[in-house]
Amino acid sequence: WLFFDMSLRQGSGCVRYQGDMIKKIYFPREVLPISCVTSNFVNMLFCFLIVFAVLIISGIGFSIKALYFLPLVMGIEYLLALGFALLLSAGTVFFKDLEHITTVLLMAWIYGTPIMYSLDIVPHSIKWLFLANPMTSVIESFHKILYFKTVPSVKQLAYSMAFAIVMIIIGELVFKKLDDNFAEEL
Protein backbone atom coordinates (compact mmCIF):
# COMPACT_ATOMS: atom_id res chain seq x y z
CA TRP A 1 0.00 0.00 0.00
CA LEU A 2 2.84 2.40 0.76
CA PHE A 3 4.07 2.15 -2.83
CA PHE A 4 0.60 2.91 -4.19
CA ASP A 5 0.01 5.70 -1.67
CA MET A 6 3.33 7.45 -2.28
CA SER A 7 3.05 7.08 -6.06
CA LEU A 8 -0.31 8.84 -6.07
CA ARG A 9 0.66 11.50 -3.54
CA GLN A 10 3.89 12.40 -5.33
CA GLY A 11 2.46 11.74 -8.78
CA SER A 12 -0.42 14.14 -8.31
CA GLY A 13 1.93 17.12 -8.07
CA CYS A 14 4.86 15.97 -10.18
CA VAL A 15 3.93 17.98 -13.29
CA ARG A 16 3.00 21.10 -11.35
CA TYR A 17 6.26 21.07 -9.38
CA GLN A 18 8.28 20.94 -12.60
CA GLY A 19 6.50 23.96 -14.07
CA ASP A 20 9.70 25.91 -14.79
CA MET A 21 11.16 23.05 -16.79
CA ILE A 22 7.91 22.50 -18.69
CA LYS A 23 7.80 26.18 -19.69
CA LYS A 24 11.39 26.21 -20.97
CA ILE A 25 11.91 23.00 -22.91
CA TYR A 26 9.78 20.44 -24.65
CA PHE A 27 10.07 16.83 -23.61
CA PRO A 28 7.58 13.98 -23.33
CA ARG A 29 5.85 15.08 -20.14
CA GLU A 30 4.64 11.58 -19.32
CA VAL A 31 8.21 11.06 -18.12
CA LEU A 32 7.36 12.96 -14.92
CA PRO A 33 4.61 10.67 -13.55
CA ILE A 34 6.38 7.60 -14.94
CA SER A 35 9.61 8.50 -13.12
CA CYS A 36 7.69 9.22 -9.93
CA VAL A 37 5.89 5.86 -9.95
CA THR A 38 9.01 3.98 -11.05
CA SER A 39 11.16 5.46 -8.29
CA ASN A 40 8.56 4.40 -5.73
CA PHE A 41 8.44 0.96 -7.34
CA VAL A 42 12.22 0.57 -6.94
CA ASN A 43 11.81 1.58 -3.30
CA MET A 44 9.17 -1.15 -2.92
CA LEU A 45 11.57 -3.71 -4.41
CA PHE A 46 14.16 -2.83 -1.78
CA CYS A 47 11.51 -3.14 0.93
CA PHE A 48 10.73 -6.63 -0.33
CA LEU A 49 14.29 -7.64 0.50
CA ILE A 50 13.44 -6.90 4.13
CA VAL A 51 10.11 -8.73 3.85
CA PHE A 52 11.86 -11.85 2.49
CA ALA A 53 14.50 -11.64 5.22
CA VAL A 54 11.77 -11.47 7.89
CA LEU A 55 9.89 -14.40 6.31
CA ILE A 56 13.04 -16.52 6.34
CA ILE A 57 14.26 -15.49 9.81
CA SER A 58 10.82 -15.94 11.38
CA GLY A 59 10.54 -19.44 9.97
CA ILE A 60 7.42 -18.69 7.95
CA GLY A 61 9.29 -19.17 4.68
CA PHE A 62 7.63 -18.95 1.30
CA SER A 63 6.31 -21.09 -1.51
CA ILE A 64 8.24 -21.03 -4.78
CA LYS A 65 5.03 -21.84 -6.69
CA ALA A 66 3.25 -18.85 -5.12
CA LEU A 67 6.27 -16.58 -5.67
CA TYR A 68 5.90 -17.01 -9.44
CA PHE A 69 2.83 -14.79 -9.17
CA LEU A 70 4.61 -12.02 -7.25
CA PRO A 71 5.99 -10.20 -10.34
CA LEU A 72 2.50 -10.29 -11.91
CA VAL A 73 0.90 -8.76 -8.80
CA MET A 74 3.65 -6.14 -8.60
CA GLY A 75 3.15 -5.32 -12.29
CA ILE A 76 -0.59 -4.91 -11.84
CA GLU A 77 -0.05 -2.59 -8.89
CA TYR A 78 2.52 -0.60 -10.91
CA LEU A 79 0.04 -0.16 -13.79
CA LEU A 80 -2.73 0.88 -11.39
CA ALA A 81 -0.48 3.45 -9.75
CA LEU A 82 0.74 4.76 -13.09
CA GLY A 83 -2.78 5.10 -14.51
CA PHE A 84 -3.95 7.05 -11.48
CA ALA A 85 -0.74 9.13 -11.40
CA LEU A 86 -1.13 10.14 -15.06
CA LEU A 87 -4.72 11.19 -14.45
CA LEU A 88 -3.99 13.04 -11.20
CA SER A 89 -0.83 14.78 -12.41
CA ALA A 90 -2.66 16.21 -15.41
CA GLY A 91 -5.68 17.21 -13.35
CA THR A 92 -3.61 18.90 -10.64
CA VAL A 93 -2.16 21.36 -13.16
CA PHE A 94 -5.64 22.81 -13.68
CA PHE A 95 -7.18 22.12 -10.28
CA LYS A 96 -4.43 22.59 -7.70
CA ASP A 97 -6.55 21.40 -4.76
CA LEU A 98 -6.72 17.96 -6.37
CA GLU A 99 -3.37 17.19 -4.73
CA HIS A 100 -4.87 17.76 -1.26
CA ILE A 101 -8.07 15.95 -2.16
CA THR A 102 -5.95 12.98 -3.28
CA THR A 103 -4.25 12.86 0.12
CA VAL A 104 -7.61 12.80 1.92
CA LEU A 105 -9.05 10.18 -0.44
CA LEU A 106 -6.00 7.96 0.03
CA MET A 107 -6.45 8.16 3.81
CA ALA A 108 -10.03 6.94 3.38
CA TRP A 109 -9.09 4.39 0.69
CA ILE A 110 -6.68 2.57 3.02
CA TYR A 111 -9.62 1.65 5.26
CA GLY A 112 -11.58 0.37 2.28
CA THR A 113 -8.74 -1.99 1.41
CA PRO A 114 -8.17 -5.12 3.53
CA ILE A 115 -4.60 -4.37 4.53
CA MET A 116 -4.79 -4.51 8.31
CA TYR A 117 -7.81 -6.83 8.43
CA SER A 118 -9.05 -9.88 6.59
CA LEU A 119 -11.67 -9.62 3.87
CA ASP A 120 -13.48 -12.45 5.68
CA ILE A 121 -14.60 -10.11 8.49
CA VAL A 122 -16.37 -7.76 6.08
CA PRO A 123 -20.17 -8.21 6.25
CA HIS A 124 -21.51 -10.06 3.22
CA SER A 125 -23.98 -7.26 2.43
CA ILE A 126 -21.17 -4.78 1.63
CA LYS A 127 -18.44 -7.18 0.53
CA TRP A 128 -19.18 -6.36 -3.12
CA LEU A 129 -18.03 -2.80 -2.43
CA PHE A 130 -14.67 -4.02 -1.14
CA LEU A 131 -14.31 -6.41 -4.07
CA ALA A 132 -14.94 -3.54 -6.51
CA ASN A 133 -11.83 -1.85 -5.12
CA PRO A 134 -9.00 -2.87 -7.49
CA MET A 135 -6.46 -2.66 -4.68
CA THR A 136 -8.32 -5.33 -2.69
CA SER A 137 -7.26 -8.14 -5.02
CA VAL A 138 -3.71 -6.78 -5.19
CA ILE A 139 -3.37 -6.68 -1.39
CA GLU A 140 -5.16 -10.02 -0.98
CA SER A 141 -2.77 -11.51 -3.54
CA PHE A 142 0.25 -10.21 -1.61
CA HIS A 143 -1.22 -11.76 1.57
CA LYS A 144 -1.81 -15.11 -0.12
CA ILE A 145 1.65 -15.24 -1.69
CA LEU A 146 3.71 -14.02 1.25
CA TYR A 147 1.82 -15.07 4.36
CA PHE A 148 -0.35 -18.03 3.38
CA LYS A 149 2.02 -19.43 0.71
CA THR A 150 -0.83 -20.03 -1.73
CA VAL A 151 -1.52 -19.03 -5.30
CA PRO A 152 -3.70 -15.90 -5.60
CA SER A 153 -7.13 -15.92 -7.20
CA VAL A 154 -6.79 -15.66 -10.97
CA LYS A 155 -10.29 -14.14 -11.20
CA GLN A 156 -9.39 -11.33 -8.79
CA LEU A 157 -6.08 -10.70 -10.55
CA ALA A 158 -7.85 -10.57 -13.92
CA TYR A 159 -10.24 -7.94 -12.55
CA SER A 160 -7.39 -5.81 -11.22
CA MET A 161 -5.43 -6.24 -14.46
CA ALA A 162 -8.44 -5.14 -16.53
CA PHE A 163 -8.98 -2.17 -14.19
CA ALA A 164 -5.28 -1.25 -14.44
CA ILE A 165 -5.35 -1.36 -18.24
CA VAL A 166 -8.47 0.84 -18.31
CA MET A 167 -6.81 3.29 -15.90
CA ILE A 168 -3.66 3.46 -18.05
CA ILE A 169 -5.75 4.17 -21.14
CA ILE A 170 -7.89 6.82 -19.39
CA GLY A 171 -4.84 8.35 -17.70
CA GLU A 172 -2.90 8.57 -20.96
CA LEU A 173 -5.86 9.97 -22.92
CA VAL A 174 -6.53 12.66 -20.31
CA PHE A 175 -2.83 13.44 -19.99
CA LYS A 176 -2.41 13.79 -23.78
CA LYS A 177 -5.53 15.95 -24.06
CA LEU A 178 -4.38 18.36 -21.35
CA ASP A 179 -0.65 18.20 -22.13
CA ASP A 180 -0.66 21.04 -24.67
CA ASN A 181 -2.02 23.50 -22.08
CA PHE A 182 0.38 22.68 -19.24
CA ALA A 183 2.83 25.50 -20.00
CA GLU A 184 0.07 28.15 -20.09
CA GLU A 185 -1.52 26.95 -16.85
CA LEU A 186 1.75 26.72 -14.95
Disulfide bonds with the S-S distance in Angstrom:
none
